[in-house]
């Protein structure tokens, strides 16, 4: 690999990181609090969905709606929601959630 190609790769990585950091700086505290509440609600609905057939039916529509919103919002937010679902499901199945 030539030095010019390596420099271009380093610049693209650093510019991507700079864009990500800048986007986080643009967001205010209220938007971050809303995102945390959104993730908390996603986790709660996941726990509810694992409690049986009727709770799963109740939680299905809001979970699908939240995931659709996250998908249209940004890839990072969708990944955060999917990670929250996995963590909530594992915590519920292993008994860490008091239900």
ABEGO torsion letter per residue (X at the ends): XBAAAAAAAAAAAAAAAAAAAAAAAABBAAAAAAAAAAAAAAAAAAAAAAAEAAAAAAAAAAAAAAAAAAAAABAAAAAAAAAAAAAAAAAAAAGABBX
